[in-house]
């Protein structure tokens, strides 16, 4: 315990629970992406996931934003790995193609994963081996809302939201008739071949967008040898367009995501002709989005989006089909943005969802279920000289109707209050109070059967009730010409927390995991500080320190399973003219506060490095050549959040290299 406190106290000296220190703005031609001056414009990025448009620094609730060069450096094969170096955010792991964000120890159906403000429409919450159907390499900006975001996005966001903004439906005309970017990269540890391209066109009042990506990897190298059945092949693409005028915009997009990957926990036995477990998923998505700007009256703007997704996910045992997951969903959202009235700004909204989920096969452990839901929300904001106040409320109605089972109805309600105080020049204090509720997910209610991918027999809790979160958070932000730093501490008391526990029993030679419900408490600390060490002819030097810890336990004294460990990190960055370089290390402490029948996880340190050179070939075109090194000390690293940590460690030492073009 003393070691944990000491490491975090050093790494999180001025820490931040709110956002990435490096939020460089993306320029289409790449001209300013890597400039030292741009890298120091902190907190100036607008958070698109919020109805009342604000920069990250203006938001009282904890938010983290990745964009520009910082996002390019962080991009990985999974969304979870891409955001995993943000304080308070870690990732699950089921091989190199499967990783979902974990926010302050919460994951699965408690963390909303959004594409341009709408649900991803996949089944990644049903099981940890299911991939998220979003390609992070195509993102312009990734926003992380930490803490309950149920007011905006319903009960599935009781732990937070990760919103991926990729511009597939343009909402403003591009600066030039033709712009875009391309990237090619490889990786020696898995023989990776990755390529992506994006093009944006503008003519008159019309804007068009097209993108595509392809990734193919072999089994990756672990610290002690090849990890069998860890291959990955991903293809994705989209086409969209909008009409954009002075009064607003309306646009549509269609996208396709294909994924094929192995389960390294189930490699089979090729010598005996036994194939491993592999998974294929395919999703087609249709989106309609628009906004109307109003010049007078009580309303400032009206925004809406509608989406439809068709999703298929097949698990193979060798050449035999084990289980097929099917999901069709329709989701819609309307936001009415209020003009300022008596000093108050605000927004009101309506959201609805209809999802039909079905599992087919001998190991279909969740029955066919129809879920319907709708929610009404409102938020208000006002500023005085030194004080800023945010208030919000939401009420939902959700019904889950399984074939052959008993329909369950829930009415979650949520309230929030946030206060920001300007203590003195450069000093800001934020206080957030949240009461949020979540309706149980289909798998938590109705699971009953074997699940080969996670090697378990899952049993649901059909009598589960609403889960209630009561969170208190205090944050402090200090900024000056030399340092930009934030620290946050929080406590979160859950009534009727739902969790998946190992029972120690077996069924069909599989360990039985039972969905259970009990009161629980989470509390934690996270921090980040960026020190601007030097700005001169020899280049710009920045030092980033960060750290986080979360403790989660049941009121009866037991530990919750698969909890993220405490971490501390340091990054030294240098930039000069066309060059950028960085060296960083992240230390994960041992996780031995385990649940029953769960093994402890050793600590480890991951060392990484980056080097890039930008060549300006014209006023509108630039090329960036880069090399990235990960796990440079070849440590054996296992994530405590992963079901398969004891069978599949993280990749060993690897070098990635490539080129990006901006035009």
Beta strands, then each sheet from edge to edge (+ up, - down):
strand 1: 63-67
strand 2: 89-91
strand 3: 101-103
strand 4: 111-115
strand 5: 118-119
strand 6: 141-146
strand 7: 160-165
strand 8: 178-187
strand 9: 192-203
strand 10: 206-217
strand 11: 221-222
strand 12: 225-226
strand 13: 232-245
strand 14: 248-262
strand 15: 277-293
strand 16: 299-317
strand 17: 320-341
strand 18: 344-360
strand 19: 369-383
strand 20: 387-402
strand 21: 408-410
strand 22: 413-424
strand 23: 427-438
strand 24: 448-451
strand 25: 456-459
strand 26: 467-479
strand 27: 483-507
strand 28: 510-536
strand 29: 539-554
strand 30: 567-576
strand 31: 579-588
strand 32: 604-616
strand 33: 622-630
strand 34: 654-662
sheet 1: 1+ 6- 7+ 4+ 5-
sheet 2: 2+ 3-
sheet 3: 21+ 20- 19+ 18- 17+ 16- 15+ 14- 13+ 10- 9+ 8- 34+ 33- 32+ 31- 30+ 29- 28+ 25+ 24-
sheet 4: 11+ 12-
sheet 5: 21+ 20- 22+ 23- 26+ 27-
end
